[in-house]
Amino acid sequence: MIHIVGAGPGDPELITRKGARLLSEADVVIYAGSLVNPALLDLCKEGAAIHDSASMTLDEVLAVIDAAEQQGKTTVRLHTGDPSVYGAIQEQMDAFKKRGYDYDVTPGVSSCFATAAALKQEYTLPGISQTLIITRGAGRTPVPEAESLKALAAHGATMCIYLSVSMMDDVAKELIAGGYEPSTPVAIVQRASWPDEKIVRGTLSDIGEKVQEAGITRQAMIVVSRCLDADYDLSRLYAPEFSHGYRKASK
């Protein structure tokens, strides 16, 4: 059996209880060493075979899993954050299906949500933004034209931009060209939930310079949103004059 498990954003306590149990039971563990907190490996049982996939190719990962399957062993493929977001798991699952292997997926806490916690910020404020766009800038991995940062910026929604802080100046220019005001608030959170977490705040007009001064080049989330600095309407859910299935409006 193969379990694809989301490790969470970094804090070892942010793996799910199910993910922690599967990790503790695994005979073979393949983890993304460049991103997953190695402290999570303390959960592995004695004698578990542990492989760091940071330097491995897909074929090498599959070879380890093939060997484990042939020996009737249980494998955990440990991915950072939630494996469904930029996790490159589809190609692995398709390979499992072709081989007839049983597998499942256990979700994890994505770094965009750990970032919101670090910022003590809600992404969806009434009257400001009710939409969260999760995306990335075009780099070595291309992005469809309809999903370019410029195209998505036209919505004016809250954006969490992964894997793009190394090109912060270009990101800011593209977002401004797409419709965001240069004064739009931006927050950069590097290594959200880790002990060395770092937060940089600014606007689209100055965030590139601030990121450079902070020396942030990787492992950071870009949040672009008027929610970061705005007066907003209170939620109707808790308004006294608002009725719903669990409460009648007061007069």
Sequence and secondary structure as in RCSB ss.txt:
>XXXX:A:sequence
MIHIVGAGPGDPELITRKGARLLSEADVVIYAGSLVNPALLDLCKEGAAIHDSASMTLDEVLAVIDAAEQQGKTT
VRLHTGDPSVYGAIQEQMDAFKKRGYDYDVTPGVSSCFATAAALKQEYTLPGISQTLIITRGAGRTPVPEAESLK
ALAAHGATMCIYLSVSMMDDVAKELIAGGYEPSTPVAIVQRASWPDEKIVRGTLSDIGEKVQEAGITRQAMIVVS
RCLDADYDLSRLYAPEFSHGYRKASK
>XXXX:A:secstr
 EEEEE BSS GGGS HHHHHHHHH SEEEE TTTS GGGGGGS TT EEEEGGG  HHHHHHHHHHHHHTT  E
EEEESB TTTT   HHHHHHHHHHT  EEEE    HHHHHHHHHT  S  TTT   EEEEE  SSS   GGGSHH
HHHTT  EEEEES GGGHHHHHHHHHHHT  TT EEEEEESTTSTT EEEEEETTTHHHHHHHHT  SSEEEEE 
GGGS      GGG TT  BTTB    
